Amino acid sequence: MIPVNEPLLNGNEKKYLAECIDSGWISSEGPFVKKFESSFAQRVGRRHGIAVSNGTAALDIAVESLGIGAGDEVIMPAFTIISCIGQIIRSGAKPVLVDSDAGTWNMDINQIEAAITSKTKAIMVVHIFGLPVDIDPVLQLAEKYNLKIIEDASQMHGQLYKGKPCGSFGDISTFSFYPNKHITTGEGGMVLTDDDLLAETCQSLRNLCFQPDKRFVHERLGWNYRMTNLQAALGSAQLERLDEFVRIKRNMGKRYSELLNHIDGLQLPLAKTDYADNIYWVYGLVLGKNSGLDALQAMKRLGEKGIGCRPFFCPMHQQPILKKMGLFKGESYPEAERLYKQGFYIPSGMALTEEQMIQVSNAVKDILK
Ligand SMILES: *Cc1c(COP(=O)(O)O)cnc(C)c1O
């Protein structure tokens, strides 16, 4: 079986973890947390990094820190992970969806302005799969309408937009360090911002909003979303190798694209756009309508050949739980729907070998014959 993801943990991971055990520092109070926060923030070119327990937590905190709540609207892509929408809904705000671009699979930025109303408070930009959103025009809209930008860069560690790090554009930006991301802490996430006050709010929200002088007296509801020293030790070791990991992913993408080129009706990831080279967080495939297979059928056939695959995201307006809540009634986002129905990704982990890529590509060709 070729797993859909396998991380590389053969740098300083063991050494730094052993330091945690030997010193007894295993909680969020340990020294690796601050070290990881500052080195990651520096890498992304931001003043503040707030390490948290996972990428979903980072998004929860980002939304809450901006004071988003009842009466507010937040514009976001239909095609993304459920993590993006959770706190928008729980806060009582209204998520407003935008369809995807057929080529990059990112939110179609040309549809954003029409979605802005007097209630819009923020735009959540989510960079999908390996190519960043064309963010300059989105920043211009934010400026024009006085909106906040939440930038979810969970799939973009080490990626640049016009030469500037992804994660450096939002009023507040978030990352995940789940094991299938470019660097991992097992579970983990980070909130980044340049705003001192926002950073302080995020630090408080992650730590139950304890108060320094009256510790168990609370003026606001937060979460325990703290990152442990063990996670940060892993992250510190992984971050040392980020450039190498980005090279590995770019080579993987290039190699898959050579191997899978010229298959009729099979859409591959774009190698680049005017503003970025693909970083291939995952290598996605979108089947043509005339291929005779949809994503579910293709993944089943590939699974029988020992190839681990994962489906693309189910769009927000098609989520049973959100429909049950009465959201997105009668709305349709054809590109997001196409990506969900026809799209899936093949093994794309850091430890993937050349032999495995050939085996995967042959299996894909086989099922599409
Ligand atoms: C992985 C991911 C998340 C969620 O991160 P977790 O650490 O799994 O909670 C959020 N947004 C995007 C775009 C992601 O890829």
The ligand as an ORCA input file, in Angstrom:
! r2SCAN-3c Opt
* xyz 0 1
  C      -5.240     21.434      7.369
  C      -6.028     22.671      7.177
  C      -6.751     23.255      8.227
  C      -6.966     22.566      9.545
  O      -5.845     22.330     10.246
  P      -5.859     21.243     11.441
  O      -4.501     21.398     12.022
  O      -6.066     19.906     10.817
  O      -6.936     21.614     12.372
  C      -7.372     24.462      8.000
  N      -7.322     25.064      6.806
  C      -6.676     24.519      5.761
  C      -6.654     25.227      4.466
  C      -6.020     23.297      5.914
  O      -5.385     22.745      4.874
*
